[in-house]
Amino acid sequence: MFSESQVFNSCLNRKISIDKNGEIKNCPSMQTSFGNILKTSLLSVVNDENFKKKWAIGKDKIDICKDCEFRYICTDCRAYLKDSQNIFSKPLKCNYDPYTAKWESIEKNKVTISH
């Protein structure tokens, strides 16, 4: 995982999910669907450049994470971001501040879902 995290997203790289409604997504928690399993082939989805885009969002590209000493050993949730409009935003569920080396209360974070 450490080596993979240096280049790729530690959670989404080479993964495909199907939610309870049959929607094909990078992650079941994400809103963007790439088709329904009843009508869309998995091969067509994994060959879709828009689907594979999130695979390459490694920690060195993510705001704040790129400065964190733990970036290659933690998982990265792209479904819940501090700023849902910025695909390079820090994961919402991370409560560590690498600039102060302090852990914050996770309750401070409000939930926003990435598209």
matplotlib code that plots the C-alpha trace (Angstrom):
import matplotlib.pyplot as plt

x = [0.0, 2.8, 4.3, 0.9, 0.1, 3.1, 1.6, -2.1, -5.1, -4.9, -8.6, -9.9, -7.0, -8.2, -11.5, -15.0, -18.2, -21.8, -24.3, -27.5, -29.4, -26.9, -25.2, -21.6, -19.3, -15.8, -17.2, -20.7, -20.7, -20.1, -22.9, -21.6, -22.7, -21.1, -24.1, -26.3, -25.0, -28.1, -27.3, -23.6, -20.6, -18.0, -15.3, -16.7, -16.7, -13.1, -12.0, -13.7, -11.1, -13.5, -13.9, -10.2, -9.4, -9.9, -7.5, -4.6, -5.4, -2.5, -1.6, 1.0, -1.8, -4.2, -4.4, -2.8, -2.2, 0.8, 2.4, 1.6, 4.2, 1.6, 0.3, 1.5, 0.3, -3.3, -6.3, -7.9, -11.6, -12.6, -16.3, -16.3, -14.2, -13.7, -14.6, -16.9, -16.2, -12.5, -11.4, -8.0, -9.6, -8.5, -10.6, -13.3, -12.7, -9.1, -8.7, -4.9, -3.2, 0.3, 1.2, 0.6, 1.1, -2.2, -5.3, -8.6, -12.0, -13.7, -17.1, -16.0, -16.2, -19.5, -20.4, -20.3, -20.4, -18.1, -19.5]
y = [0.0, 2.4, 2.1, 2.3, 5.5, 7.2, 7.3, 6.4, 7.0, 4.7, 3.9, 4.1, 2.9, 0.0, -0.4, -0.4, -0.4, -1.2, 0.3, -1.3, 0.1, -1.3, 2.0, 1.6, 4.1, 4.6, 4.2, 3.4, 6.7, 8.8, 10.4, 10.1, 7.0, 5.6, 3.4, 0.7, -2.9, -4.1, -1.9, -1.1, -3.4, -3.2, -3.2, -0.1, 1.7, 0.8, 1.9, 5.3, 8.0, 10.0, 6.9, 6.3, 10.0, 9.5, 6.6, 9.0, 11.5, 10.6, 12.2, 14.5, 16.2, 16.7, 20.0, 19.7, 16.0, 16.8, 18.4, 15.6, 13.2, 10.4, 10.8, 7.5, 5.4, 6.6, 5.8, 8.6, 9.0, 11.0, 10.6, 13.1, 16.2, 19.4, 21.3, 19.2, 21.6, 20.8, 17.2, 17.9, 18.9, 17.3, 14.3, 15.4, 12.5, 13.5, 15.4, 15.8, 19.2, 18.6, 22.3, 22.1, 18.4, 18.3, 16.2, 18.1, 16.9, 15.1, 16.6, 19.9, 18.5, 18.8, 16.2, 17.1, 14.4, 14.6, 14.1]
z = [0.0, 0.8, -2.7, -4.4, -2.4, -3.7, -7.2, -7.0, -4.8, -1.8, -1.7, -5.4, -7.5, -9.8, -7.9, -9.1, -7.0, -7.6, -5.2, -4.0, -7.0, -9.5, -10.2, -11.2, -9.3, -8.1, -4.6, -3.4, -1.4, -4.4, -6.4, -9.9, -11.7, -14.8, -15.7, -14.3, -14.1, -16.0, -19.0, -18.9, -19.1, -16.4, -19.2, -20.8, -17.4, -16.5, -19.9, -19.4, -18.8, -16.5, -14.3, -14.1, -13.2, -9.5, -9.5, -10.1, -7.3, -5.1, -1.8, -3.4, -5.4, -2.5, -0.6, 2.9, 2.4, 0.1, 3.2, 5.6, 7.0, 7.1, 3.5, 2.2, 5.1, 5.5, 3.2, 1.3, 1.0, -2.1, -1.4, 1.6, 1.1, 3.1, -0.1, -2.3, -5.3, -5.3, -6.2, -4.6, -1.3, 2.0, 3.1, 5.4, 7.7, 8.4, 11.6, 11.5, 10.8, 9.5, 10.0, 13.7, 14.2, 16.1, 15.9, 15.9, 17.0, 14.1, 15.1, 13.7, 10.2, 8.3, 5.7, 2.0, -0.7, -3.7, -7.2]

ax = plt.figure().add_subplot(projection="3d")
ax.plot(x, y, z, "-o")
ax.set_aspect("equal")
plt.show()
